[in-house]
Amino acid sequence: MNVELLVTLRRDETGMVVAECPVLPGCVSQGETEQLALTNIREAIQGCMAARRANGLPLPPAPRFNR
């Protein structure tokens, strides 16, 4: 199942691109480029979701789309 989640990107003081998924507290990754940061955050999101499922924690709500 594919789910669309908001991911923010920013550069830190060392020049690395930091990616964060705000609906999954603590789900953060980074990369030298935006593409690498996005690849890494996808992997981090999968791990965070699996850990939440395994521990009975709530998953983020399904995204809502305005029509």
C-alpha positions as a Python dict, from the first residue, in 0.01 Angstrom:
ca = {
    (1, 'M'): (0, 0, 0),
    (2, 'N'): (135, 341, -96),
    (3, 'V'): (58, 636, 127),
    (4, 'E'): (148, 996, 58),
    (5, 'L'): (297, 1174, 358),
    (6, 'L'): (432, 1526, 385),
    (7, 'V'): (812, 1542, 399),
    (8, 'T'): (1005, 1862, 467),
    (9, 'L'): (1356, 1927, 339),
    (10, 'R'): (1610, 2177, 472),
    (11, 'R'): (1985, 2222, 464),
    (12, 'D'): (2168, 2203, 794),
    (13, 'E'): (2475, 2402, 891),
    (14, 'T'): (2705, 2140, 736),
    (15, 'G'): (2528, 2148, 399),
    (16, 'M'): (2350, 1814, 438),
    (17, 'V'): (1986, 1795, 330),
    (18, 'V'): (1769, 1696, 627),
    (19, 'A'): (1437, 1525, 554),
    (20, 'E'): (1163, 1497, 815),
    (21, 'C'): (816, 1345, 817),
    (22, 'P'): (616, 1564, 1060),
    (23, 'V'): (329, 1315, 1111),
    (24, 'L'): (578, 1054, 1239),
    (25, 'P'): (754, 1214, 1537),
    (26, 'G'): (1126, 1141, 1530),
    (27, 'C'): (1124, 1019, 1170),
    (28, 'V'): (1421, 1209, 1030),
    (29, 'S'): (1693, 1127, 779),
    (30, 'Q'): (1949, 1309, 568),
    (31, 'G'): (2157, 1293, 254),
    (32, 'E'): (2417, 1488, 60),
    (33, 'T'): (2155, 1570, -208),
    (34, 'E'): (1779, 1619, -205),
    (35, 'Q'): (1735, 1294, -400),
    (36, 'L'): (1946, 1097, -151),
    (37, 'A'): (1763, 1256, 144),
    (38, 'L'): (1428, 1157, -12),
    (39, 'T'): (1548, 801, -73),
    (40, 'N'): (1667, 780, 288),
    (41, 'I'): (1348, 925, 439),
    (42, 'R'): (1137, 673, 244),
    (43, 'E'): (1337, 396, 410),
    (44, 'A'): (1308, 568, 750),
    (45, 'I'): (929, 605, 708),
    (46, 'Q'): (897, 235, 632),
    (47, 'G'): (1095, 153, 947),
    (48, 'C'): (896, 396, 1162),
    (49, 'M'): (564, 259, 1035),
    (50, 'A'): (676, -102, 1095),
    (51, 'A'): (792, -17, 1449),
    (52, 'R'): (463, 162, 1525),
    (53, 'R'): (261, -136, 1396),
    (54, 'A'): (471, -383, 1596),
    (55, 'N'): (425, -181, 1915),
    (56, 'G'): (54, -109, 1872),
    (57, 'L'): (110, 264, 1824),
    (58, 'P'): (-123, 466, 1603),
    (59, 'L'): (-33, 519, 1241),
    (60, 'P'): (-65, 862, 1082),
    (61, 'P'): (-410, 951, 953),
    (62, 'A'): (-484, 897, 585),
    (63, 'P'): (-420, 1213, 385),
    (64, 'R'): (-723, 1423, 294),
    (65, 'F'): (-755, 1572, -49),
    (66, 'N'): (-973, 1870, -133),
    (67, 'R'): (-1187, 1810, -437),
}
